[in-house]
Amino acid sequence: MTEQREASEDAVMTRIGQAVILLHAGDREEARNRLGEIWSEIGEGGDLLHRCTLAHYMADAQDDPADELAWDLRALSVAERIADGPPARPQPHHAVRVFYPSLHLSLAADYVKLRRPEAARVHLARARAATGALADDGYGNGVRAAIARLERRLEADPGAPPRPFPEQGP
């Protein structure tokens, strides 16, 4: 039974990854449709890490900044449930700790787009504070650089929407 569950979990992550490839290739609508199908399939009782990952990428697939914010808030809420709950798999807390800087960075960018600079600053500070969990690798350096860019942009022009930055997913 455990092998079947692991295979099913791997299949979900593969499908999420395929949708993310579409998203990064510019097919936001198809990515949004596929991510939405997966979201509907796994539902409220689905694996929390899957739900967090899905919501994070679903946010990136949105055209409306308010919808993007709603999905990013959902991703953060699920991440907090993972961090507060019992370990469901090896090192789930580490996976979430590594994800927090990106989650807060995304929320900060959402708030900048919505012209809410104070909320953006709160999440930028949280993103910066969470960077200790990041490795000194391409992902970690990319997230830190994106945080610094958004900090500079917000400092220079708090009312300007952020420039797109490379996705910093899990």
NORFENMO-V546101 format. One record per residue. RES is the residue in three letters. PHI is phi in whole degrees, -180 to 180 (NA if undefined). Layout:
res: <RES/RES>
phi: <PHI/PHI>
This chain:
res: <MET/THR/GLU/GLN/ARG/GLU/ALA/SER/GLU/ASP/ALA/VAL/MET/THR/ARG/ILE/GLY/GLN/ALA/VAL/ILE/LEU/LEU/HIS/ALA/GLY/ASP/ARG/GLU/GLU/ALA/ARG/ASN/ARG/LEU/GLY/GLU/ILE/TRP/SER/GLU/ILE/GLY/GLU/GLY/GLY/ASP/LEU/LEU/HIS/ARG/CYS/THR/LEU/ALA/HIS/TYR/MET/ALA/ASP/ALA/GLN/ASP/ASP/PRO/ALA/ASP/GLU/LEU/ALA/TRP/ASP/LEU/ARG/ALA/LEU/SER/VAL/ALA/GLU/ARG/ILE/ALA/ASP/GLY/PRO/PRO/ALA/ARG/PRO/GLN/PRO/HIS/HIS/ALA/VAL/ARG/VAL/PHE/TYR/PRO/SER/LEU/HIS/LEU/SER/LEU/ALA/ALA/ASP/TYR/VAL/LYS/LEU/ARG/ARG/PRO/GLU/ALA/ALA/ARG/VAL/HIS/LEU/ALA/ARG/ALA/ARG/ALA/ALA/THR/GLY/ALA/LEU/ALA/ASP/ASP/GLY/TYR/GLY/ASN/GLY/VAL/ARG/ALA/ALA/ILE/ALA/ARG/LEU/GLU/ARG/ARG/LEU/GLU/ALA/ASP/PRO/GLY/ALA/PRO/PRO/ARG/PRO/PHE/PRO/GLU/GLN/GLY/PRO>
phi: <NA/-65/-63/-64/-63/-64/-64/-65/-64/-63/-64/-64/-65/-64/-65/-61/-59/-64/-66/-66/-60/-61/-60/-69/-82/101/-93/-63/-64/-66/-60/-60/-63/-67/-63/-63/-62/-64/-58/-64/-68/-82/60/-64/-91/-71/-53/-64/-66/-63/-63/-64/-62/-59/-63/-61/-77/-61/-59/-65/-89/-83/-94/-96/-57/-69/-67/-60/-60/-60/-70/-66/-65/-63/-61/-64/-60/-68/-59/-66/-65/-64/-64/-86/-93/-73/-60/-102/-155/-58/52/-66/-67/-64/-59/-74/-59/-70/-82/-55/-58/-68/-62/-70/-61/-62/-63/-60/-63/-60/-67/-64/-58/-88/59/-123/-63/-67/-64/-61/-63/-60/-74/-64/-63/-67/-62/-60/-65/-88/-68/-61/-80/-83/-77/-89/-138/-59/-64/-60/-66/-65/-65/-60/-65/-66/-62/-62/-63/-69/-60/-63/-64/-67/-66/-73/-151/-62/-96/-84/-68/-71/-75/-62/-125/-57/-59/-121/-67/-65>
